[in-house]
C-alpha cells in the first residue's frame, strides 16, 4: 500500500503539536513541583528550628525530647509537601494517603517492641525518674546513667561495665534512685565482746561521727545495740551523709571505728580456734 506523504505529514504535525502541549503542561507542573519542594524544604527547616527554640525556652524541658518533637514536625511537613508534589502530576493523593496509612500500620505491627521502647523513652524523659549522672537500680540493672535515648538508656556499673537497657524494661519496673534525694542514711556495725563497756563503745562511735565533717548534724547520728550474741554485742552507728560522699564516708568511718576501739581497749572477739583433727590428738 503506497504511503501518502500528505497524510504522513499531517500525522507528524499533529503528534508534534500534542507533544509540545504535553511538554508545556508538564514543564509548568515540573517547575511548580521544584518550587514547591524548595519552599517546603525551607519551611520544614524553619519549623524545626522554631519548635526546637520554643521548647528550649521551657525550663527543664529535656534536650532529647525537644530534638524528637522538632524532627517529627520537620518530617511531617516534608511528607505533606511530597504528597502535594505528586498531586501536581495528576497522582491521586487519596490513594497515596491510604497507602501511607497501610504502610504505617504494617510497620507499627512489625515494630511493636520498638514502639514500646519509644513510648517508654518519652515517658522517662517527661517524668524523669532518673537523670544523667544519677545512680539507680531497676530490677537486676544497677549503675550510673550516662545517656537517655528514645529507644534505650546507657548506664555504667560501679565496676565500669557498659549497659544498654531497653527503655521499656526500665519503665515497667520500680526505680531505686540513690542520688535523687541528695542524702543517704547508712549503718556501720561492729561486734565487740560482751564483757566490754557498751556505753563507752557507743560514745566512741558518736565521737567519731561528730568529728567527721561529711556526717550530717540533722538528723543527728545515733549509736545503738543492733543485736546480741552469746558472747558478742553488735554496736551500730547510724548517720546521714550526702549521696556523693556515701561510699567514702562509710569506708573511712569503719576504719576509724576499728582504730578507736583498739586504742580504747574495746576488744573485738576473735573467732574460736579450730579443734585439732583426730589424728593430731592421737599423736
C-alpha atoms as an extended CHARMM CRD file, in Angstrom:
* protein
*
       283  EXT
         1         1  UNK       CA              0.0000000000        0.0000000000        0.0000000000  PROA      1               0.0000000000
         2         2  UNK       CA              1.5650000000        3.3030000000       -1.0450000000  PROA      2               0.0000000000
         3         3  UNK       CA              2.2290000000        5.8650000000        1.7120000000  PROA      3               0.0000000000
         4         4  UNK       CA              0.5100000000        9.1790000000        1.2550000000  PROA      4               0.0000000000
         5         5  UNK       CA              3.0780000000       11.8670000000        2.0620000000  PROA      5               0.0000000000
         6         6  UNK       CA              0.3190000000       14.3620000000        2.7860000000  PROA      6               0.0000000000
         7         7  UNK       CA             -1.3220000000       12.1770000000        5.4430000000  PROA      7               0.0000000000
         8         8  UNK       CA              2.0380000000       11.2840000000        6.9970000000  PROA      8               0.0000000000
         9         9  UNK       CA              2.9380000000       14.9610000000        7.2830000000  PROA      9               0.0000000000
        10        10  UNK       CA             -0.3760000000       15.7640000000        8.9390000000  PROA      10              0.0000000000
        11        11  UNK       CA              0.0380000000       12.9170000000       11.3890000000  PROA      11              0.0000000000
        12        12  UNK       CA              3.5400000000       14.0220000000       12.3480000000  PROA      12              0.0000000000
        13        13  UNK       CA              2.3850000000       17.5960000000       12.7720000000  PROA      13              0.0000000000
        14        14  UNK       CA             -0.4990000000       16.5020000000       14.9980000000  PROA      14              0.0000000000
        15        15  UNK       CA              1.8400000000       14.3600000000       17.1100000000  PROA      15              0.0000000000
        16        16  UNK       CA              4.3130000000       17.2020000000       17.4910000000  PROA      16              0.0000000000
        17        17  UNK       CA              1.5110000000       19.5460000000       18.5000000000  PROA      17              0.0000000000
        18        18  UNK       CA              0.3120000000       17.1080000000       21.1780000000  PROA      18              0.0000000000
        19        19  UNK       CA              3.8900000000       16.5500000000       22.3540000000  PROA      19              0.0000000000
        20        20  UNK       CA              4.5390000000       20.2790000000       22.6500000000  PROA      20              0.0000000000
        21        21  UNK       CA              1.2900000000       20.6650000000       24.5880000000  PROA      21              0.0000000000
        22        22  UNK       CA              2.3370000000       17.9040000000       26.9880000000  PROA      22              0.0000000000
        23        23  UNK       CA              5.8300000000       19.3740000000       27.3440000000  PROA      23              0.0000000000
        24        24  UNK       CA              4.4390000000       22.8150000000       28.1380000000  PROA      24              0.0000000000
        25        25  UNK       CA              1.8800000000       21.3650000000       30.5320000000  PROA      25              0.0000000000
        26        26  UNK       CA              4.3420000000       19.1530000000       32.3890000000  PROA      26              0.0000000000
        27        27  UNK       CA              7.0320000000       21.8230000000       32.2520000000  PROA      27              0.0000000000
        28        28  UNK       CA              4.8180000000       24.1230000000       34.2800000000  PROA      28              0.0000000000
        29        29  UNK       CA              3.9870000000       21.1940000000       36.6110000000  PROA      29              0.0000000000
        30        30  UNK       CA              7.6850000000       20.3570000000       36.9840000000  PROA      30              0.0000000000
        31        31  UNK       CA              8.5970000000       23.9650000000       37.6630000000  PROA      31              0.0000000000
        32        32  UNK       CA              5.7890000000       24.2050000000       40.2080000000  PROA      32              0.0000000000
        33        33  UNK       CA              6.9100000000       20.9410000000       41.8140000000  PROA      33              0.0000000000
        34        34  UNK       CA             10.5030000000       22.1550000000       42.1080000000  PROA      34              0.0000000000
        35        35  UNK       CA              9.3680000000       25.4650000000       43.5950000000  PROA      35              0.0000000000
        36        36  UNK       CA              7.0700000000       23.5830000000       45.9960000000  PROA      36              0.0000000000
        37        37  UNK       CA              9.9040000000       21.2540000000       47.0500000000  PROA      37              0.0000000000
        38        38  UNK       CA             12.2870000000       24.1260000000       47.6850000000  PROA      38              0.0000000000
        39        39  UNK       CA              9.7080000000       26.1460000000       49.6200000000  PROA      39              0.0000000000
        40        40  UNK       CA              8.6300000000       23.0430000000       51.5680000000  PROA      40              0.0000000000
        41        41  UNK       CA             12.2240000000       22.1920000000       52.4490000000  PROA      41              0.0000000000
        42        42  UNK       CA             12.8450000000       25.7270000000       53.7060000000  PROA      42              0.0000000000
        43        43  UNK       CA              9.5860000000       25.8090000000       55.6700000000  PROA      43              0.0000000000
        44        44  UNK       CA             10.3470000000       22.4030000000       57.2200000000  PROA      44              0.0000000000
        45        45  UNK       CA             13.7730000000       23.6330000000       58.3510000000  PROA      45              0.0000000000
        46        46  UNK       CA             12.3390000000       26.8560000000       59.7740000000  PROA      46              0.0000000000
        47        47  UNK       CA              9.6010000000       24.9420000000       61.5750000000  PROA      47              0.0000000000
        48        48  UNK       CA             12.1370000000       22.5110000000       63.0410000000  PROA      48              0.0000000000
        49        49  UNK       CA             14.3270000000       25.3130000000       64.3630000000  PROA      49              0.0000000000
        50        50  UNK       CA             11.3320000000       27.2600000000       65.6810000000  PROA      50              0.0000000000
        51        51  UNK       CA              9.9390000000       24.2630000000       67.5630000000  PROA      51              0.0000000000
        52        52  UNK       CA             13.3660000000       23.4300000000       68.9830000000  PROA      52              0.0000000000
        53        53  UNK       CA             13.9710000000       27.0170000000       70.0810000000  PROA      53              0.0000000000
        54        54  UNK       CA             10.4750000000       27.3670000000       71.5350000000  PROA      54              0.0000000000
        55        55  UNK       CA             10.7570000000       24.1730000000       73.5740000000  PROA      55              0.0000000000
        56        56  UNK       CA             14.2650000000       25.1970000000       74.6130000000  PROA      56              0.0000000000
        57        57  UNK       CA             12.8160000000       28.2320000000       76.3820000000  PROA      57              0.0000000000
        58        58  UNK       CA             10.7270000000       25.9380000000       78.5950000000  PROA      58              0.0000000000
        59        59  UNK       CA             12.6620000000       25.4690000000       81.8370000000  PROA      59              0.0000000000
        60        60  UNK       CA             13.6330000000       21.8600000000       82.4480000000  PROA      60              0.0000000000
        61        61  UNK       CA             12.4300000000       20.5370000000       79.0750000000  PROA      61              0.0000000000
        62        62  UNK       CA             14.7070000000       17.6640000000       78.0580000000  PROA      62              0.0000000000
        63        63  UNK       CA             17.0050000000       18.2510000000       75.0670000000  PROA      63              0.0000000000
        64        64  UNK       CA             16.4140000000       14.7660000000       73.6200000000  PROA      64              0.0000000000
        65        65  UNK       CA             12.6610000000       15.2000000000       73.7530000000  PROA      65              0.0000000000
        66        66  UNK       CA             12.9660000000       18.6540000000       72.1650000000  PROA      66              0.0000000000
        67        67  UNK       CA             15.0080000000       17.2010000000       69.3080000000  PROA      67              0.0000000000
        68        68  UNK       CA             12.4620000000       14.3980000000       68.8430000000  PROA      68              0.0000000000
        69        69  UNK       CA              9.4380000000       16.7040000000       68.5830000000  PROA      69              0.0000000000
        70        70  UNK       CA             11.1820000000       19.1340000000       66.2300000000  PROA      70              0.0000000000
        71        71  UNK       CA             12.1610000000       16.2650000000       63.9170000000  PROA      71              0.0000000000
        72        72  UNK       CA              8.5870000000       14.9640000000       63.8590000000  PROA      72              0.0000000000
        73        73  UNK       CA              7.3450000000       18.3910000000       62.7240000000  PROA      73              0.0000000000
        74        74  UNK       CA             10.0470000000       18.5610000000       60.0230000000  PROA      74              0.0000000000
        75        75  UNK       CA              9.2970000000       15.1450000000       58.5450000000  PROA      75              0.0000000000
        76        76  UNK       CA              5.5320000000       15.7010000000       58.7090000000  PROA      76              0.0000000000
        77        77  UNK       CA              5.9150000000       18.8710000000       56.5990000000  PROA      77              0.0000000000
        78        78  UNK       CA              8.2040000000       17.0840000000       54.1150000000  PROA      78              0.0000000000
        79        79  UNK       CA              5.7230000000       14.2160000000       53.7100000000  PROA      79              0.0000000000
        80        80  UNK       CA              2.8910000000       16.7050000000       53.1260000000  PROA      80              0.0000000000
        81        81  UNK       CA              4.9880000000       18.5640000000       50.5260000000  PROA      81              0.0000000000
        82        82  UNK       CA              5.8000000000       15.2900000000       48.7340000000  PROA      82              0.0000000000
        83        83  UNK       CA              2.1110000000       14.4190000000       48.5060000000  PROA      83              0.0000000000
        84        84  UNK       CA              1.3540000000       17.8880000000       47.1030000000  PROA      84              0.0000000000
        85        85  UNK       CA              4.1320000000       17.4960000000       44.5020000000  PROA      85              0.0000000000
        86        86  UNK       CA              2.7470000000       14.1720000000       43.3360000000  PROA      86              0.0000000000
        87        87  UNK       CA             -0.6610000000       15.8140000000       43.0710000000  PROA      87              0.0000000000
        88        88  UNK       CA              0.8590000000       18.3020000000       40.6110000000  PROA      88              0.0000000000
        89        89  UNK       CA              1.4120000000       15.4220000000       38.1770000000  PROA      89              0.0000000000
        90        90  UNK       CA             -2.1200000000       14.0580000000       38.4730000000  PROA      90              0.0000000000
        91        91  UNK       CA             -1.4040000000       11.3370000000       41.0060000000  PROA      91              0.0000000000
        92        92  UNK       CA             -4.4030000000       10.5690000000       43.2050000000  PROA      92              0.0000000000
        93        93  UNK       CA             -3.3430000000       11.8050000000       46.6300000000  PROA      93              0.0000000000
        94        94  UNK       CA             -6.1710000000        9.9490000000       48.3600000000  PROA      94              0.0000000000
        95        95  UNK       CA             -4.6760000000        6.6330000000       47.3310000000  PROA      95              0.0000000000
        96        96  UNK       CA             -1.2300000000        7.8000000000       48.4690000000  PROA      96              0.0000000000
        97        97  UNK       CA             -2.5560000000        8.7480000000       51.8950000000  PROA      97              0.0000000000
        98        98  UNK       CA             -4.3160000000        5.3880000000       52.1680000000  PROA      98              0.0000000000
        99        99  UNK       CA             -1.1100000000        3.5910000000       51.1790000000  PROA      99              0.0000000000
       100       100  UNK       CA              0.9100000000        5.5630000000       53.7320000000  PROA      100             0.0000000000
       101       101  UNK       CA             -1.6210000000        4.6660000000       56.4030000000  PROA      101             0.0000000000
       102       102  UNK       CA             -1.4390000000        0.9770000000       55.4860000000  PROA      102             0.0000000000
       103       103  UNK       CA              2.3550000000        1.0560000000       55.4740000000  PROA      103             0.0000000000
       104       104  UNK       CA              2.3800000000        2.8260000000       58.8370000000  PROA      104             0.0000000000
       105       105  UNK       CA              0.0270000000        0.2010000000       60.2910000000  PROA      105             0.0000000000
       106       106  UNK       CA              2.2020000000       -2.6300000000       58.9740000000  PROA      106             0.0000000000
       107       107  UNK       CA              5.3560000000       -1.0220000000       60.3510000000  PROA      107             0.0000000000
       108       108  UNK       CA              3.6640000000       -0.4330000000       63.6890000000  PROA      108             0.0000000000
       109       109  UNK       CA              2.6250000000       -4.0860000000       63.9590000000  PROA      109             0.0000000000
       110       110  UNK       CA              6.0900000000       -5.2680000000       62.9630000000  PROA      110             0.0000000000
       111       111  UNK       CA              7.8560000000       -2.9540000000       65.4080000000  PROA      111             0.0000000000
       112       112  UNK       CA              5.6340000000       -3.2410000000       68.4720000000  PROA      112             0.0000000000
       113       113  UNK       CA              8.5890000000       -3.7590000000       70.8090000000  PROA      113             0.0000000000
       114       114  UNK       CA             10.4760000000       -0.8230000000       69.3070000000  PROA      114             0.0000000000
       115       115  UNK       CA              7.4360000000        1.4250000000       69.5820000000  PROA      115             0.0000000000
       116       116  UNK       CA              7.0510000000        0.3780000000       73.2200000000  PROA      116             0.0000000000
       117       117  UNK       CA             10.6300000000        1.4730000000       73.8200000000  PROA      117             0.0000000000
       118       118  UNK       CA              9.9290000000        4.8300000000       72.1440000000  PROA      118             0.0000000000
       119       119  UNK       CA              6.7930000000        5.3610000000       74.2460000000  PROA      119             0.0000000000
       120       120  UNK       CA              8.7020000000        4.3740000000       77.3860000000  PROA      120             0.0000000000
       121       121  UNK       CA             11.5550000000        6.7100000000       76.4040000000  PROA      121             0.0000000000
       122       122  UNK       CA              9.1460000000        9.6240000000       76.0560000000  PROA      122             0.0000000000
       123       123  UNK       CA              7.6520000000        8.8650000000       79.4770000000  PROA      123             0.0000000000
       124       124  UNK       CA             11.1240000000        8.6050000000       81.0470000000  PROA      124             0.0000000000
       125       125  UNK       CA             12.1200000000       11.9320000000       79.5360000000  PROA      125             0.0000000000
       126       126  UNK       CA              8.8480000000       13.5690000000       80.6010000000  PROA      126             0.0000000000
       127       127  UNK       CA              8.5560000000       12.2290000000       84.1800000000  PROA      127             0.0000000000
       128       128  UNK       CA             12.3080000000       11.9510000000       84.8360000000  PROA      128             0.0000000000
       129       129  UNK       CA             12.5610000000        9.1510000000       87.3990000000  PROA      129             0.0000000000
       130       130  UNK       CA             16.3150000000        9.4630000000       86.8060000000  PROA      130             0.0000000000
       131       131  UNK       CA             18.6700000000       11.9340000000       85.1560000000  PROA      131             0.0000000000
       132       132  UNK       CA             22.1400000000       11.7390000000       83.6400000000  PROA      132             0.0000000000
       133       133  UNK       CA             24.7600000000       11.1570000000       86.3380000000  PROA      133             0.0000000000
       134       134  UNK       CA             22.3760000000        9.6590000000       88.8970000000  PROA      134             0.0000000000
       135       135  UNK       CA             22.9260000000        6.2270000000       90.4060000000  PROA      135             0.0000000000
       136       136  UNK       CA             19.9110000000        3.9390000000       90.0610000000  PROA      136             0.0000000000
       137       137  UNK       CA             18.8060000000        0.3390000000       90.4480000000  PROA      137             0.0000000000
       138       138  UNK       CA             15.9910000000       -1.0620000000       88.2930000000  PROA      138             0.0000000000
       139       139  UNK       CA             15.3880000000       -4.7630000000       88.8320000000  PROA      139             0.0000000000
       140       140  UNK       CA             18.6740000000       -6.5290000000       88.1080000000  PROA      140             0.0000000000
       141       141  UNK       CA             20.1210000000       -3.4300000000       86.3920000000  PROA      141             0.0000000000
       142       142  UNK       CA             22.1960000000       -1.0480000000       88.5080000000  PROA      142             0.0000000000
       143       143  UNK       CA             24.5820000000        1.7190000000       87.5540000000  PROA      143             0.0000000000
       144       144  UNK       CA             25.0880000000        5.3900000000       86.8000000000  PROA      144             0.0000000000
       145       145  UNK       CA             23.0090000000        6.9520000000       83.9960000000  PROA      145             0.0000000000
       146       146  UNK       CA             25.1410000000        8.1450000000       81.0690000000  PROA      146             0.0000000000
       147       147  UNK       CA             22.5630000000        8.7830000000       78.3340000000  PROA      147             0.0000000000
       148       148  UNK       CA             18.7710000000        8.5880000000       77.9930000000  PROA      148             0.0000000000
       149       149  UNK       CA             17.6840000000        7.8880000000       74.4150000000  PROA      149             0.0000000000
       150       150  UNK       CA             14.3320000000        7.2950000000       72.7720000000  PROA      150             0.0000000000
       151       151  UNK       CA             14.9930000000        3.5570000000       72.3760000000  PROA      151             0.0000000000
       152       152  UNK       CA             17.4160000000        2.6570000000       75.1720000000  PROA      152             0.0000000000
       153       153  UNK       CA             19.3300000000        4.0630000000       78.1370000000  PROA      153             0.0000000000
       154       154  UNK       CA             23.0810000000        3.7850000000       78.6410000000  PROA      154             0.0000000000
       155       155  UNK       CA             24.4220000000        3.0090000000       82.1040000000  PROA      155             0.0000000000
       156       156  UNK       CA             27.8410000000        2.3570000000       83.6460000000  PROA      156             0.0000000000
       157       157  UNK       CA             28.1160000000       -0.0060000000       86.6080000000  PROA      157             0.0000000000
       158       158  UNK       CA             30.2640000000        0.6470000000       89.6630000000  PROA      158             0.0000000000
       159       159  UNK       CA             32.9560000000       -1.6430000000       88.2380000000  PROA      159             0.0000000000
       160       160  UNK       CA             32.9760000000        0.1460000000       84.8630000000  PROA      160             0.0000000000
       161       161  UNK       CA             30.7860000000       -2.2300000000       82.8270000000  PROA      161             0.0000000000
       162       162  UNK       CA             28.7400000000       -0.7010000000       79.9690000000  PROA      162             0.0000000000
       163       163  UNK       CA             24.9960000000       -1.4920000000       79.9730000000  PROA      163             0.0000000000
       164       164  UNK       CA             22.4610000000       -0.6580000000       77.2390000000  PROA      164             0.0000000000
       165       165  UNK       CA             18.9890000000       -1.1960000000       78.7110000000  PROA      165             0.0000000000
       166       166  UNK       CA             15.7520000000       -1.0030000000       76.6510000000  PROA      166             0.0000000000
       167       167  UNK       CA             13.5280000000        1.8080000000       77.8780000000  PROA      167             0.0000000000
       168       168  UNK       CA             10.5130000000       -0.4770000000       78.2370000000  PROA      168             0.0000000000
       169       169  UNK       CA             12.4800000000       -2.5740000000       80.7530000000  PROA      169             0.0000000000
       170       170  UNK       CA             13.3160000000        0.4870000000       82.8400000000  PROA      170             0.0000000000
       171       171  UNK       CA              9.8010000000        1.9170000000       82.6480000000  PROA      171             0.0000000000
       172       172  UNK       CA              7.9390000000       -1.2480000000       83.6910000000  PROA      172             0.0000000000
       173       173  UNK       CA              9.8250000000       -1.7820000000       86.9630000000  PROA      173             0.0000000000
       174       174  UNK       CA             10.2410000000        0.1950000000       90.1910000000  PROA      174             0.0000000000
       175       175  UNK       CA             13.2020000000        2.5740000000       90.1090000000  PROA      175             0.0000000000
       176       176  UNK       CA             15.5030000000        2.9500000000       93.1180000000  PROA      176             0.0000000000
       177       177  UNK       CA             17.2860000000        6.2840000000       92.6960000000  PROA      177             0.0000000000
       178       178  UNK       CA             20.1550000000        6.5680000000       95.1620000000  PROA      178             0.0000000000
       179       179  UNK       CA             21.0920000000       10.1090000000       94.1460000000  PROA      179             0.0000000000
       180       180  UNK       CA             17.8090000000       11.9880000000       93.7090000000  PROA      180             0.0000000000
       181       181  UNK       CA             17.1920000000       13.0000000000       97.3390000000  PROA      181             0.0000000000
       182       182  UNK       CA             20.7560000000       14.2360000000       97.8110000000  PROA      182             0.0000000000
       183       183  UNK       CA             21.3080000000       12.4730000000      101.1510000000  PROA      183             0.0000000000
       184       184  UNK       CA             21.5270000000        8.8600000000      102.2790000000  PROA      184             0.0000000000
       185       185  UNK       CA             21.4450000000        7.0270000000      105.5920000000  PROA      185             0.0000000000
       186       186  UNK       CA             23.7530000000        4.1790000000      106.4570000000  PROA      186             0.0000000000
       187       187  UNK       CA             24.7200000000        1.9950000000      109.4040000000  PROA      187             0.0000000000
       188       188  UNK       CA             28.1740000000        0.8860000000      110.4780000000  PROA      188             0.0000000000
       189       189  UNK       CA             28.0250000000       -2.2290000000      112.6680000000  PROA      189             0.0000000000
       190       190  UNK       CA             30.8740000000       -3.6870000000      114.7140000000  PROA      190             0.0000000000
       191       191  UNK       CA             30.7950000000       -6.6930000000      117.0230000000  PROA      191             0.0000000000
       192       192  UNK       CA             32.5380000000       -6.4330000000      120.3990000000  PROA      192             0.0000000000
       193       193  UNK       CA             32.8940000000       -8.8190000000      123.2850000000  PROA      193             0.0000000000
       194       194  UNK       CA             30.0180000000       -8.7790000000      125.7410000000  PROA      194             0.0000000000
       195       195  UNK       CA             32.4970000000       -8.0800000000      128.5780000000  PROA      195             0.0000000000
       196       196  UNK       CA             33.2450000000       -4.5910000000      127.1640000000  PROA      196             0.0000000000
       197       197  UNK       CA             31.6530000000       -1.3510000000      128.3760000000  PROA      197             0.0000000000
       198       198  UNK       CA             28.7740000000       -0.8590000000      125.9350000000  PROA      198             0.0000000000
       199       199  UNK       CA             28.1890000000        2.7950000000      126.8720000000  PROA      199             0.0000000000
       200       200  UNK       CA             31.8240000000        3.5600000000      126.2430000000  PROA      200             0.0000000000
       201       201  UNK       CA             31.6730000000        1.8880000000      122.8370000000  PROA      201             0.0000000000
       202       202  UNK       CA             28.5990000000        3.9240000000      121.8910000000  PROA      202             0.0000000000
       203       203  UNK       CA             30.2110000000        7.1970000000      122.9900000000  PROA      203             0.0000000000
       204       204  UNK       CA             33.3020000000        6.3440000000      120.9630000000  PROA      204             0.0000000000
       205       205  UNK       CA             31.2310000000        5.8370000000      117.8170000000  PROA      205             0.0000000000
       206       206  UNK       CA             29.3370000000        9.0860000000      118.3780000000  PROA      206             0.0000000000
       207       207  UNK       CA             32.6120000000       10.9700000000      118.8820000000  PROA      207             0.0000000000
       208       208  UNK       CA             33.9030000000        9.5700000000      115.5880000000  PROA      208             0.0000000000
       209       209  UNK       CA             30.7460000000       10.7320000000      113.7930000000  PROA      209             0.0000000000
       210       210  UNK       CA             30.9280000000       14.1880000000      115.4360000000  PROA      210             0.0000000000
       211       211  UNK       CA             34.4980000000       14.6350000000      114.2060000000  PROA      211             0.0000000000
       212       212  UNK       CA             33.5890000000       13.7740000000      110.5950000000  PROA      212             0.0000000000
       213       213  UNK       CA             32.5560000000       16.8500000000      108.5750000000  PROA      213             0.0000000000
       214       214  UNK       CA             30.7320000000       14.7370000000      105.9670000000  PROA      214             0.0000000000
       215       215  UNK       CA             28.2740000000       13.4070000000      108.5330000000  PROA      215             0.0000000000
       216       216  UNK       CA             25.0600000000       15.4450000000      108.7310000000  PROA      216             0.0000000000
       217       217  UNK       CA             24.2310000000       17.0730000000      112.0410000000  PROA      217             0.0000000000
       218       218  UNK       CA             20.4890000000       16.9720000000      111.3350000000  PROA      218             0.0000000000
       219       219  UNK       CA             19.3020000000       14.3210000000      111.7960000000  PROA      219             0.0000000000
       220       220  UNK       CA             21.9280000000       13.6490000000      114.4220000000  PROA      220             0.0000000000
       221       221  UNK       CA             23.9170000000       10.3940000000      114.4100000000  PROA      221             0.0000000000
       222       222  UNK       CA             22.8590000000        7.7170000000      116.8710000000  PROA      222             0.0000000000
       223       223  UNK       CA             24.5740000000        4.6390000000      118.2920000000  PROA      223             0.0000000000
       224       224  UNK       CA             22.5720000000        1.6200000000      119.4230000000  PROA      224             0.0000000000
       225       225  UNK       CA             22.7570000000       -2.1000000000      120.0750000000  PROA      225             0.0000000000
       226       226  UNK       CA             21.9340000000       -3.8420000000      116.8080000000  PROA      226             0.0000000000
       227       227  UNK       CA             21.9380000000       -7.4320000000      118.0660000000  PROA      227             0.0000000000
       228       228  UNK       CA             23.0700000000       -9.6780000000      120.9350000000  PROA      228             0.0000000000
       229       229  UNK       CA             25.0090000000      -12.8980000000      120.6560000000  PROA      229             0.0000000000
       230       230  UNK       CA             26.1780000000      -15.4690000000      123.1670000000  PROA      230             0.0000000000
       231       231  UNK       CA             29.4490000000      -13.6750000000      123.7830000000  PROA      231             0.0000000000
       232       232  UNK       CA             29.2310000000      -10.6550000000      121.4760000000  PROA      232             0.0000000000
       233       233  UNK       CA             27.2970000000       -7.4260000000      121.1680000000  PROA      233             0.0000000000
       234       234  UNK       CA             26.7800000000       -5.7070000000      117.8000000000  PROA      234             0.0000000000
       235       235  UNK       CA             27.0320000000       -1.9140000000      118.1300000000  PROA      235             0.0000000000
       236       236  UNK       CA             25.7250000000        0.1620000000      115.2130000000  PROA      236             0.0000000000
       237       237  UNK       CA             26.3720000000        3.7750000000      114.2800000000  PROA      237             0.0000000000
       238       238  UNK       CA             23.5720000000        5.2770000000      112.1670000000  PROA      238             0.0000000000
       239       239  UNK       CA             24.1940000000        8.5710000000      110.3750000000  PROA      239             0.0000000000
       240       240  UNK       CA             23.2200000000       10.5970000000      107.3150000000  PROA      240             0.0000000000
       241       241  UNK       CA             25.5570000000       11.9290000000      104.6440000000  PROA      241             0.0000000000
       242       242  UNK       CA             25.3180000000       13.3380000000      101.1280000000  PROA      242             0.0000000000
       243       243  UNK       CA             24.7800000000       10.8110000000       98.3450000000  PROA      243             0.0000000000
       244       244  UNK       CA             28.0690000000       11.8060000000       96.7320000000  PROA      244             0.0000000000
       245       245  UNK       CA             30.0130000000       11.0580000000       99.9610000000  PROA      245             0.0000000000
       246       246  UNK       CA             28.1580000000        7.8540000000      100.8470000000  PROA      246             0.0000000000
       247       247  UNK       CA             30.7790000000        5.2230000000       99.9900000000  PROA      247             0.0000000000
       248       248  UNK       CA             33.8710000000        7.2080000000      101.0120000000  PROA      248             0.0000000000
       249       249  UNK       CA             32.3520000000        8.1610000000      104.3710000000  PROA      249             0.0000000000
       250       250  UNK       CA             31.3050000000        4.5810000000      105.0930000000  PROA      250             0.0000000000
       251       251  UNK       CA             34.7730000000        3.1440000000      104.4520000000  PROA      251             0.0000000000
       252       252  UNK       CA             36.5610000000        5.9120000000      106.3730000000  PROA      252             0.0000000000
       253       253  UNK       CA             34.3190000000        5.6720000000      109.4440000000  PROA      253             0.0000000000
       254       254  UNK       CA             34.5490000000        1.8860000000      109.5170000000  PROA      254             0.0000000000
       255       255  UNK       CA             38.3510000000        2.0740000000      109.5370000000  PROA      255             0.0000000000
       256       256  UNK       CA             38.3620000000        4.8440000000      112.1570000000  PROA      256             0.0000000000
       257       257  UNK       CA             35.9670000000        2.9410000000      114.4130000000  PROA      257             0.0000000000
       258       258  UNK       CA             38.2370000000       -0.1000000000      114.3930000000  PROA      258             0.0000000000
       259       259  UNK       CA             41.2680000000        2.0610000000      115.1860000000  PROA      259             0.0000000000
       260       260  UNK       CA             39.4940000000        3.8860000000      118.0270000000  PROA      260             0.0000000000
       261       261  UNK       CA             38.2140000000        0.6430000000      119.5290000000  PROA      261             0.0000000000
       262       262  UNK       CA             41.7570000000       -0.7220000000      119.5550000000  PROA      262             0.0000000000
       263       263  UNK       CA             43.0430000000        2.4850000000      121.1580000000  PROA      263             0.0000000000
       264       264  UNK       CA             40.2810000000        2.4200000000      123.7950000000  PROA      264             0.0000000000
       265       265  UNK       CA             40.8920000000       -1.2280000000      124.6060000000  PROA      265             0.0000000000
       266       266  UNK       CA             37.4920000000       -2.2380000000      123.3450000000  PROA      266             0.0000000000
       267       267  UNK       CA             38.2320000000       -5.6880000000      122.0170000000  PROA      267             0.0000000000
       268       268  UNK       CA             36.5340000000       -7.2670000000      119.0650000000  PROA      268             0.0000000000
       269       269  UNK       CA             36.1920000000      -11.0040000000      119.6630000000  PROA      269             0.0000000000
       270       270  UNK       CA             38.2580000000      -13.3390000000      117.5550000000  PROA      270             0.0000000000
       271       271  UNK       CA             36.7770000000      -16.4740000000      116.0740000000  PROA      271             0.0000000000
       272       272  UNK       CA             37.3200000000      -19.5700000000      118.2730000000  PROA      272             0.0000000000
       273       273  UNK       CA             40.3450000000      -21.6800000000      117.3590000000  PROA      273             0.0000000000
       274       274  UNK       CA             39.6580000000      -24.6960000000      115.2350000000  PROA      274             0.0000000000
       275       275  UNK       CA             39.6210000000      -28.0170000000      117.0450000000  PROA      275             0.0000000000
       276       276  UNK       CA             42.5820000000      -30.2380000000      116.1590000000  PROA      276             0.0000000000
       277       277  UNK       CA             41.9690000000      -33.1480000000      113.8540000000  PROA      277             0.0000000000
       278       278  UNK       CA             41.5510000000      -36.6070000000      115.4630000000  PROA      278             0.0000000000
       279       279  UNK       CA             44.8990000000      -37.7300000000      114.0290000000  PROA      279             0.0000000000
       280       280  UNK       CA             46.6650000000      -34.7470000000      115.6500000000  PROA      280             0.0000000000
       281       281  UNK       CA             45.0560000000      -35.5140000000      119.0410000000  PROA      281             0.0000000000
       282       282  UNK       CA             46.2250000000      -39.1300000000      118.9120000000  PROA      282             0.0000000000
       283       283  UNK       CA             49.8000000000      -38.0110000000      118.2380000000  PROA      283             0.0000000000
